[in-house]
């Protein structure tokens, strides 16, 4: 009713749907090949984005070509989706300071390529998602191992070459690491379909949004969205119950 497109699918988590939609966007005619070099200026981050050509069939409603996908999230698992056309905008401190992750920014922060991030999480774990990884393996050791052996599987195939103490930790928690990788991996082939024209935020019903925010007492969001409270918003009518109707007889 607000006019903002949402996606939901039984049996799939939100990150799986985001991963699928991002993949579909970059592999379809949604993207434009007319991409100019530009600098993204974000609070706490300035990332140079030099995009390779893709397609130019689809444009936004105002005629501007769509050139990239930006995922806004605090979930670092999303960094595995980063590529030349998919970026992740993540908070550093609350929502007042943000960083825009492209491939170079992921490598600068973690010392890894984005596609290695699931292997990294398999090793170091993630307490917020309730998977521990390999006990005793920290970020630096994980990055060093992945830079040498590339994947979690590559590490386990070469345990004999690794420092004995580290190898013992890896061997002890092998099943745990495999499960952590499975949990961290985002599905990018969920059975949903992206329709860009249905996702235009410009079609948002601001009065319906105001009504929704007021019903939920989201007063700070009313101010942040600069919604006009002077316009009377019709509140939903209360339906008569069967008891009310009987009382009239």
N, C-alpha and C positions, 0 to 999 in steps of 0.2 A: 504493500500500500504506500510505502514511502517512495518507491521508484528506484531503489538501489538493488541491483542484481545480487542475488545470493546463490550459493551452490551448496547442496547437502546430498549425501548419499549414504544409505544404511550400510554399515560394515566397513566404512572408510573414515579415517581421521582427516581433520582439516588440512594437515600438511600434505597428505596424499593427493587431495583435490587441488591444492595450490601447485604441487609439483606437476600434476597432469596438465593443468591449465597453462602453466608456464611453458611446458614442452610443446603443447599444441600451438601456442601463440608463435613460438619461434620456428615451427616447422610448417606453418601454413602461410596463406597469403596475407596474414594480418600485418606482417612487417613490411617496411619500405626499404628499398635499396638506395634511396636518396638520403643518405645519412651523413650529416656534416660533422666534423670534429667539434667537440664542445666540451666545456669544463663544467662539471656538476659542483656547484657551491652549496655545501650543506654545513650546518653548524657543527663544528668539530671535525669537518672533513672536506677536502677538495680533491676529487678524483677525476683524472683526465680520462675521458671515454672516447676511444677511437674505434668506431664500429665498422665491421666488415659488411659488405652489401648482402642483402637477403632478397626480399620481394618488395614490390611497390604497388600491389593491386589494391590493398585496403587503405583507407584513410579515415580519420575521425570525422565527426559530423561537420566541423568547421573547415574541413579540407586539409588539415595538417596531417602529414604522414606519421604513422605509429612506428617508432624506431626501437623501443626496448621495453622490457618488463622490469618493474621495480617491486620487489616484495618487501613490505613493511612489517617487520616482526622482531621480537626479542629472542626468538628461538634460533640458536646458532646452528642447529641441525640443517636449517635451510641453506647454509653456505655450500652444501654439496650441490645445489642447483645452479650456482653461479657459473656463468660462461660469458661469451663475448656479447650476449644480448640480454642476459638475465642478471640483475643486480639485487643485492639485499641491503635495505636501509634498516639499520639496527640501533637501538638506544645504547648509549654509554652510561649516562647518568639520568635516570628517570626518562622523561621525554624532552628534556631541555637541551640535551647534547646527543647528536646522532653521528653515526659513521656510515658511509656508503661503501659497501664492499663490491668491488669488481674482482677480476682474477688476480690482479697485482696486489690489491689490498689484502686479500685472503692470504696470499703468499707472504706478504710483509708481516702480517700479524701472527700467522701460525707456522710459517716456513714450509707450507705445503700447497699443492694444487687443490682446487675446490673438490675435484672428484675423489681425493684421498681423505676427505673430511670424515666419511663414515668409518674408515679404517682407524683414523685418529681417535674418534669417539669410542670405538671398540676397545682401544687400548687404555685410554684415560678414564672412560666411563662418564656418566652424567647423573649426579644425584637427583637433579630436578625431574628426570625421566625414570628414576629408580632402576638404573642399571649400572653396576659398579666397574665394569671393565676388568683390567688386570691389576690386582693389588700391587702397589709399589712402583708402578710405571707412571711417571709424570709426563707433562707436556713436552719437555725437552727430549727425553729419551724416546718418546713416541715419535716425535718429528724426525729424530736422527735415524731411527729404525726404518721409517717409511721412506725417507730420502734414499736409503741404501737398498731396501728390498721392495719398495713401491706399494705393496698391498699387505693386508693382514695375512693372507694366504702365503705370500712370498716370504714373510717373516718366519712363519711356522715351517716352511720348507727348508729354511736355512738355520735352524736352531743350533746346529753344531758349530756354526761360525760365530755365534753371538757369545758375549761375555757370560760365563757359567752362571753367575748369580742372576743376571737378567733372564737368561734362558730358563732357569728353574722357575722363576716367577711366571714366565709365559706358559711353560708346560703345566704348571699347577692350575692356572686359570684359563686353559685353552677353551673349554666348553663355555665358560662365562664370556670370554671375548667373542666367540662366534655368535652367541645369543645377543650380545650387545650390538654387534654389527647388524644383525637382522632387525633389531628394534630401531636402530638409528637410520636405516635405509628408507628413503622416501619413495613411495610408489608413484610412478609417472605414467601409468597406463590404466588409470581408473576409468570405468565406463561412463564418462560424462563428455559433453561436447561444448566447446567454447563458441559463443556467438557474440563477437565484439560489439555489434551495434546495440545489443540488449544490455551491455555493461556500461553505457555512457552515464556518468554521474550527472551530467548536465540536465538529465530528465528527472532529477530528484524532486519530489514534492515537499517543499520546505514547510508548508503548513502542516502536512501530515507528520513530518519529522518533529516539529514543535509540539504537536499534540502527544506524540509518543514520548518525547523527553519530559514533558510536564507530567504525564501519567506515572513516569518512573522517578520523578523528582531529580532529574539530571540538570540542575540549574546551571552548573558551570559549563556544561556542553551547550546549553542554550546561548550563553554569552559567547562561547568560543566559535560557534557556527554563525553568530550574528543573526539569530532568528528574531523576527519582529513579533514581540509579545503584544503589541497594540492591536494586531489583527485578531479578531475574535475567532477562536477555533472551536468548532462544534464538537462537543463531547459525545461519546457513544451513549445512546439511550439504553436505560436499564430495561431489560425484558421482564414482563410480568411472569411470575411463577404460577404454577397451578394453584397454590394456596391463595395467591392474590386474586386469581380469577374466581375461585370458589367464594371468596369473601364478598364479591360483587353480586352474587346470586341471592 
